[in-house]
Amino acid sequence: MTVYAGVMGALVALLIGVSGVAALTRGWLLPVNRRSVRRVRLHGWGQLVMALGLGWNAACALTLDRLAAYDGLMREWGTFGGIALILGGLVLVMLSQLPRRERRGGGTPVV
């Protein structure tokens, strides 16, 4: 069962990563996200970080079970690291949907 979850996680990571690269290089977003995203590059970076976290979890799920003598902590810390990357990417994606703050005044300080 772990192999199936690892392969599916790797495929989802690949799809999210391709979408993040498209957002960074071309400014292209999925049609579902076009209305809510205000900063496309930040959204692309968030998708890449999430894809890295999913790929890290998939790699930990696929490789650590196959090793003959692995420490149980390696798998736990690998999973925690992947989850931290996924949450960090989610924060970047959420920040990309916030409207930009408007500057007040002309931008020069009054002395």
Sequence and secondary structure as in RCSB ss.txt:
>XXXX:A:sequence
MTVYAGVMGALVALLIGVSGVAALTRGWLLPVNRRSVRRVRLHGWGQLVMALGLGWNAACALTLDRLAAYDGLMR
EWGTFGGIALILGGLVLVMLSQLPRRERRGGGTPVV
>XXXX:A:secstr
 HHHHHHHHHHHHHHHHHHHHHHHHT    TTTTTT S HHHHHHHHHHHHHHHHHHHHHHHHTTT SS  HHHH
HHHHHHHHHHHHHHHHHHHHHTS      SSSS   
